[in-house]
Amino acid sequence: MRFETSRALDAVERRLSVDPLAVGGVIDLVEAARSVDLDGGRPASLLRLGMFVDALSRQLGDGNVALYAVAERGAMSDTDFTSNERMVLRRWSDDGLIEMLPPGARTGARVREAAALTGLPLISRTPLPGHPGPVYLTTGAAGGMELALAPSTGSSPRPHPVLARFWRCPAADCPTLGRPPAAGAGQPPPALPSGAPLCPRHGDRLIDAGPRPPAITMAVRIDGIVRARFPLTAARPVVVGRAPDEPGGITIGNWLNDESTRRVSRNHVRLELRDGMVLVTDVSTNGAAVLARTGSSVPPREVDLHRGEPKAMGEWDEVELYPEVTVGRADRPPSSVAKGGAPNSVMADAPTIALRLPKQ
């Protein structure tokens, strides 16, 4: 049992990040761990975090999407967690996999702030009145826990000016903002309790480390399942196709069947980020269309693209290269349901309990 628990927690660990470009939602770690109604088990269990990871994977059709988990330092001494779980929490904190707040900090306020600044969905057990962005609400279902997206409030707000800069914590060993992000990675947003950018972990005033180009994570979905995730930045357009010629292009030929291989061009669409908008241009010989939506539950409306003419994509829009081959924002559920569900369940190795029933 102990080995199975450790293996399951290791799987959860691989799906935690404070990089907004790698995650699909922001969550209060302790609130998730204390969701006793999900399994009727102990008062607090880190394994429940895996249930939220799997639910998010199914919602987005992405077997590799991560969670942005926030906790207050007191969680590492909470005796409702096992001694092993407290040790795991400390490791996640030291490795910068979760955002650990100072003692007494209001986790809920930081979760809402991080979601609002990044535009990521906020995962919560209860509705949050006044939260400006989309909110996921957990619901029970026969097939396990699911996440339901609240009605859209419109287009994402323009990025906060603080996100136009890189920031560095004065504490050189800070695992959250103590070092510059790797190439192609993002950086967690600063805390802004009074408008000045502070380190969410230490509360220190952050050092301006230079300009930061805007970026959005896009995803290629085939049959509703994410096959490729990539950051789209204002610095460079990205071509998606069967086997693009341009450096940095997204190759999807390995996941296409015989028919779609013939219909998806070598260079099919070019995506670029300009003034906060994603522009898509059809550069193929087979044509493409935008599946326009205004929310997660709104049926898409097909809009043909004219070859060589860029078109702005909305927050919920997807560009269709071929039926069931689409490109859209990675943090928005697709218009089509994933066939067979998302792979890589982190709860596959979680321990189960067998009960011996009395003889009739």
Secondary structure, 3 states (H helix, E strand, C coil): CHHHHHHHHHHHHCCECCCCCCEEEEEEHHHHHCCHHHCCCCCCCCHHHHHHHHHHHHHHCCCCCEEEEEEEHHHHHCCCCCHHHHHHHHHHHHCCCCEEECCCCCHHHHHHHHHHHHCCCEEECCCCCCCCCCEEEEECCCCCCEEEECCCCCCCCCCCHHHHEEEECCCCCCCCCCCCCCCCCCCCCCECCCCCCECCCCCCECEEEEECCCEEEEEEEECCEEEEEEEEECCECEEEECCCCCCCCEECHHHCCHHHHHHCCCCCEEEEEECCEEEEEECCCCCCEEEECCCCCCCCEEEECCCCCCEEECCCCEEEEECCEEEEECCCCCCCCCCCCCCCCCCCCCCCCCCCCCCC
